[in-house]
């Protein structure tokens, strides 16, 4: 008999039919009631076994984690907590699970413990919900850009350039570490390496994306990126996914409009298609909030927070305006910020971003026109302000609970200005000649941004640690599984 998914049965009223369900045992109570989950829903199906007519050896093998196949009649449930249940006529054990060794028992496990068994945590209700939402968000991203006529580009994972100029990259090499080929001056001879030059894992697909945008008009990338930062925080990963659109003939304002539209589109998609999962995650977050002091609890539940983002235009202010707000803020004046804001030019930290969003404006904020000194070489240089300070046409979107979720800019399309900036920042102009060709041949105003996908998932699911929204987190001293 063909298997039926549990998701298709939970709301049916077509009782009396004989069906087959296959899944994993969540619980087995009173030698009679099996809660089965097949991954199709965060909810379980109750199967009722006639234990008086079932081989005792089989009953002993119905343990948490075991994979089973049950056939029987679907009936309306008289018990609380479920509308339907399965009266079992045939039961088969597909895969045993030793209860003495299986680490996921029917009790509440901490997220820290579940990170240690990340290969099994998908089997919990929490992670079923998180990864269903993650899937929906990823699908919505592609659908959004497809509907707008963007071209999806696969930019390289292995690259010879550093898009950010940050220098915190993972090297890619086949050189034998026990026998490193060296030049006469003692430096590594990369001509002996696989690619004949120094290469690394990409920190961004942006530069290659710009090349494509200058031909297709509007493109986006959505792929893994890597940062070798020694950051053990709840917001950083060494391997994460980035959505990076690049648009020809866009200025900074077009860029902000698109980013806000994208965020609202994907949040709306999740609300429309992941109702059960988000309702569950809302309840989970409320329970977690109860452990916090009243002052630290959120003003809104998860669904209200998501709805709030949809219903409000994001506040748009300049970096200069933000500095004024932060300088005169109570946490700054009372020295409660870890990093005090003394003067214009300071690089904003997460605590500052969250103050602007959560305390001052109480809604998402788009910050623009940052000091040139704290931003990347490719950002378009603005005219100096009235005090002669140099800024660039950059924009960051800040979200409650997260801080920066999007970083972008209008790109510098003027060859001379870009080359001078690269010289000033010691970025090898010769090696980047391929990139500069976009400014030599038919240069045009263009813009783009990067959206950290895991930070988006973190926001939409209400989770508080980024390691819980990616399947197998890669962090300092952690590359398990």
Secondary structure as UniProt FT lines:
FT   HELIX           6..9
FT   TURN            10..11
FT   TURN            15..16
FT   STRAND          18..29
FT   TURN            30..32
FT   STRAND          33..37
FT   STRAND          45..48
FT   HELIX           51..53
FT   HELIX           56..60
FT   TURN            64..65
FT   STRAND          67..76
FT   TURN            80..81
FT   STRAND          84..95
FT   TURN            99..101
FT   HELIX           111..116
FT   TURN            117..120
FT   HELIX           121..123
FT   HELIX           125..147
FT   TURN            148..149
FT   STRAND          151..152
FT   STRAND          158..159
FT   TURN            163..164
FT   STRAND          171..172
FT   TURN            177..178
FT   TURN            184..185
FT   HELIX           190..192
FT   TURN            194..195
FT   STRAND          199..201
FT   HELIX           206..216
FT   STRAND          218..226
FT   TURN            234..235
FT   STRAND          239..248
FT   HELIX           252..273
FT   HELIX           275..289
FT   TURN            290..291
FT   HELIX           294..296
FT   HELIX           302..311
FT   STRAND          315..318
FT   HELIX           319..327
FT   HELIX           330..333
FT   TURN            334..335
FT   TURN            344..345
FT   HELIX           350..354
FT   HELIX           355..361
FT   STRAND          365..371
FT   HELIX           372..374
FT   TURN            377..378
FT   TURN            386..387
FT   STRAND          391..399
FT   TURN            400..402
FT   STRAND          403..411
FT   HELIX           415..424
FT   TURN            425..426
FT   TURN            429..432
FT   HELIX           433..440
FT   STRAND          446..452
FT   HELIX           453..461
FT   HELIX           466..468
FT   TURN            476..477
//
